[in-house]
Amino acid sequence: MADHVAGSAETLGPPSAPLVGRAALLASVESRIAAGGSVVLTGSSGIGKTTVVDAVCGAAAARGENILRTSGTEVGRRVPYSGLAALLQGVPPESVAALAPPQRSVVGDLLAGRHTPVRTHPFAPGHAPPGTHVSGAPFHDLCRRAWRDLLEGCSVLLPTLVVVDDAHWLDAASADVLSHALHHLAGPDVRALVAGGWPERGAAEHGGDLPWLTAPIAVEVAVPPLPPEDLVELFDRHGVPARIANKLHADSGGNPYLALALAGGPSDRTPRHGRPAPLPQRVRALIGERVDRLSPETRETLLVAALTTRPTTELLLRAGRADAEHDVRLAAATGLLVTEGEHIRFTPPAVAGVIAESARADHRAKLHLALSTVVTDAAGRIRHRALVSADPDAEVARKLATAADEARRRGSRRLAAELYLLAAGRTPAEFDAQRLDRLVAAAEVGATAGLSEAVHRAADSVLAADSLPAQRVRVRIALIDLAGQGLVEMDELFAAAMLDAGEDPALTGPVWLRRSWAAMVEGDHERSAYHAELAGDLARTADDAATESMALALTAMTARVTGRPDYRLHMDRALALPEPALDGWLHMTPRFVAARFAVFDDRLDDARRDLLAMLARTERGTGEEIVAVLRSLSEVSARLGRCADALHFADRAMRIAEDSGLSPGPGWYNGAIAELAGGSVSRALAYAERGVRASEQEGDSIFLERHLHALGQAKLRAGDVAGGIEALRRIADLERVQGVSPPPVLRWHGDLACALGIGGRLDEAEQVIRSAREALAPSDRGRGTSAQLDRAQAVLYAARGDVGRAVELLDHARHVFEALRQPLESGHCLLIRGRIERSRRRHAAARSAGEQALAVFTRYGARPWMEQAGRTLARHPATGGPPAAHPQPDAVGAFATLTATEERVARLVAEGASNREVAAALFLSVKTVEASLTRIYRKFAVRSRTQLGSHLRAALGLPEQPR
């Protein structure tokens, strides 16, 4: 039942709405069936197998094929031949009438329900059961003959598709009859589509066997989880905010049915101040049903995993669960968890709580005591010993708080927050001040890691107690910080924090700092600057150097984006102060803002060096700071032409943001920019479109403008000039209202002017360029922004017939970009040069420019630019020599189906890297790399690394490597 509902979940909305995230899978299944093959769909409950089955059946029906369909049920599996009887309902009566009398009699009994014996047949598919028909002939043999004859007769009239959904619940007798017939008849006229999950047997790669793979050309196809972007698109149809949908993906592991259940009703989707909604009752019931399907031994293994903070298969083995790998595989097939290498993650995380609550307290205590002897870290041992008893104990509380402090220093904020909460819970009543301090610490460290439940639990306890104003202000600030970019609804919290803070500058300063950031996110830069200056003054009075330095950095940023020349003064003052302790706030420090200024100034190597140093300091962290560093590294990498790095850093930023429940919009922006550089224009377009919606939902003007820029670029490069102009004009309108002017901050002006020039709106384009040049500070002239405007001006010169000046200006811009080490911008100049030369009918010169551009893009792995250059060259056939190499269509199609991670794995493997080297380079486990390679091989239809390298070079239009 769950899987059927999952199918409905993915097709909610208009009946004609396309499947979300299943196009490639559906095409693969349909092509195999159209070629006369049979397909076995596998996957966990709720993953969407029924969705695919419905779509394939719809396509087969549209082709006029005969479809015979049945579904197994948990009750029906105990009724022999019930599945076969359901299939027989779809067979034409004349076909039954044409059977020999014994077979016709058996079919009549099955249709009349006279086939049910007292007990089930104890056999597995492929083995004949005991029992005889009243006539004396073996009943099961007659069923086999009858079904085979009927199926053969139906296929003579029309191609026939036999469909079995929820096949793991199909009764054994029916399964044997069906698989026997398919083994003999499967081919162009008789195909089978089977969907189910067989956790006890496992998939073929785990050494198990599937009962339906007896057909000569049956292929097992796993239905994968939906990736974040597809799940967000699915929920966008139903008004679920992007931030919540993104978190639902992390909690559901990409299982659409579970994600829909977690979403609950509209009231569950808009929790007040980010407060996590209670677990919907139907999710709790679903978890209970799935757990109940497992054996007591497997449930015990899951209980041990549920009691640990970071469960792994190795830890379960150390804890005495000898069948841990088997038990984890069964639980994964049931949809209770996902594995990432050795690590185990419950989906949703509430599974751990439901399983733990179902165990007796004394049994949990016994397991915690045992786990305290096998976990390898000191904090984990202290945690498990503390959980043996819930009684207050001052010494235990002190040890927990000390362990929490150490975990916080190491950057293990999730563990630190839990330990602080445990310490508060074990603190005796006479030490209430210490208890409240520990709760405040839990809220603050939890906010920097995006731990909504921990933050609200701690804050509620502090606000309900007789706490000090400073404690109340600090937990309210933690709640504000938890909102990330979604600060529009925080007015009530700000007011309460200011009331608690009173006239104390040590308390009001941090509150005004957050108000400044909120105003900047909303696009009110004047108010943001005022609040930042006020926060800095208050912090200086309170001798709070950390808040003062961050306030000065924010003042410098507002000055920079509004074109005020005093930004350097504020930045220098901020950098002169002692560097504030990080503790989750590196992205607000002067050092980070200085790196952002280096990006604005085209000092990309300096920015990259500083950001990599920051990444090393936050590598083990979570939350906003590491996401901000990774995003900036992705942006710098894209500008430097380090396309693989850009994709890698963006992917890491998006995954961490999802796991931490952060606003998805910022990560999607860098995903779009990275895809435009080295991935796929279509994926960039999808990220930008979702990012626009997410930013509008959260009232985030900063990333709304950035996403509009990415959207405009993607549309222009996809050939939608009008759509690109529309998106870029929206930025101009927003900046006009906000008073933002400096082009180096967001470089959309040259793109809009180019688009307007291509569209023939030359006067408007001239005005855009003129206004942008006037807004450039003297120090910005001669840099990247100025070169982009020169490139746009060249397009206008060429449109007006002044080709000589156009070429001269393009060459100048290209040399500027080369000096700044921005190769993709340089290659873009060459592409425009080729277009201009083509307009002059100078085909040799046009081809030369195109070949130079292709060489640049190929060197830096800029795949979408390579494709654009390839299309340009295709218009200019070579006048001599061998024809230009073009990607093989099959290889290109396969390459287009790769995910971002698979693409990076494929590139590294094709370059000769081992699995272990790939794992180290991409921060993945070796098992994850191996699994990715398996999928990549399947998509390219290759069996070796050598073949993959050849196909990958074909997909990218690269020459073969010398042997």
Number of C-alpha atoms within 10 A of each C-alpha: 13 17 24 21 19 24 23 17 21 25 18 16 13 8 7 8 11 14 17 15 19 20 12 12 16 17 12 15 23 22 12 16 22 15 13 20 23 31 25 25 24 27 24 26 24 25 28 30 26 25 23 22 22 16 18 20 22 14 13 19 13 9 10 12 18 21 22 20 21 23 23 23 19 13 10 15 21 18 22 22 28 26 26 25 20 18 22 22 14 13 18 11 10 8 14 21 14 13 18 12 11 17 23 18 19 21 24 17 14 20 17 10 12 11 19 14 11 8 9 16 18 11 13 14 20 17 13 18 19 11 14 13 16 9 9 8 12 15 19 21 16 20 26 20 19 23 23 19 20 19 24 18 17 20 19 11 11 14 20 25 27 20 24 24 25 25 26 23 20 28 26 28 29 25 25 26 25 25 21 21 22 24 16 14 19 23 21 16 22 25 28 27 24 27 30 23 24 22 21 14 14 18 20 11 7 10 8 13 15 17 18 26 19 19 22 14 15 24 18 18 16 17 19 17 21 21 16 22 19 19 24 24 17 24 23 16 12 11 11 19 17 25 22 21 28 29 23 29 29 24 24 25 26 23 26 28 23 30 26 22 20 25 22 17 12 11 10 16 19 15 13 12 18 19 17 16 16 10 15 15 12 13 20 15 12 17 22 15 12 14 21 11 13 18 11 11 13 20 18 17 23 27 22 23 25 22 20 19 14 13 18 21 21 13 21 23 15 15 20 14 19 13 14 24 17 16 23 24 20 23 24 21 21 22 24 27 24 20 16 12 16 15 14 18 22 23 24 25 16 17 24 23 14 17 20 19 12 11 12 9 13 11 12 20 19 12 18 22 18 18 24 23 14 16 18 11 9 10 20 22 18 18 25 22 18 25 19 19 16 11 13 16 16 17 13 19 26 17 17 28 25 17 22 30 19 15 18 22 13 16 22 18 30 24 22 27 31 20 29 32 28 24 31 29 18 23 26 17 13 9 11 15 15 18 25 25 17 26 28 29 27 33 33 28 27 31 31 24 29 26 26 22 16 23 29 24 15 25 26 16 16 24 17 9 12 12 15 14 16 18 21 24 26 23 27 28 22 25 25 25 20 30 22 20 23 24 22 15 15 18 13 9 16 20 12 13 23 18 13 20 22 13 10 15 20 19 25 23 29 26 24 26 25 21 23 28 25 26 22 22 24 20 21 19 24 17 17 27 24 16 25 31 22 20 31 28 19 24 26 18 15 17 13 19 18 21 27 29 29 31 34 29 29 30 28 30 26 25 22 22 18 20 19 15 11 12 20 17 11 20 25 15 15 28 18 11 15 10 16 19 10 16 17 23 16 24 19 21 23 29 22 22 21 21 21 22 21 18 21 22 17 23 17 24 16 12 23 21 13 18 22 16 13 19 20 11 15 20 15 12 23 24 26 27 23 27 27 21 26 28 26 25 27 30 27 27 25 27 23 23 24 23 27 25 21 29 29 22 25 30 22 21 29 26 18 22 29 25 19 23 26 28 26 27 31 26 28 29 30 31 33 29 31 34 28 26 31 25 27 21 25 18 19 25 24 19 25 29 19 22 29 24 17 26 26 14 16 24 20 24 23 15 23 27 23 26 32 24 28 29 31 30 29 29 22 20 18 15 10 14 20 14 18 25 22 15 20 25 18 16 23 18 10 15 17 11 11 17 15 22 21 23 24 24 19 16 19 25 27 23 22 30 29 28 26 24 24 16 13 14 14 21 12 14 25 18 12 20 22 14 13 21 20 12 16 17 14 9 8 18 12 13 19 23 28 22 24 28 27 24 29 31 25 29 30 25 19 21 17 13 13 13 20 12 14 25 23 12 22 26 19 16 27 25 15 20 24 15 13 19 18 22 24 26 23 25 25 23 29 26 25 22 29 28 22 21 21 18 15 14 11 13 20 16 18 25 26 18 24 29 20 16 29 25 16 21 27 18 13 19 20 27 23 20 26 25 20 19 26 21 13 20 24 15 12 16 12 15 10 6 6 7 9 13 13 18 19 15 11 14 21 19 14 19 21 17 16 18 15 20 16 18 20 20 24 25 18 19 21 19 13 14 16 15 20 14 16 22 18 12 14 17 12 17 18 18 15 16 25 17 13 19 21 13 14 23 17 12 17 20 15 16 13 10 18 14 15 22 21 17 25 25 20 21 22 23 21 16 11 12 9 4 3
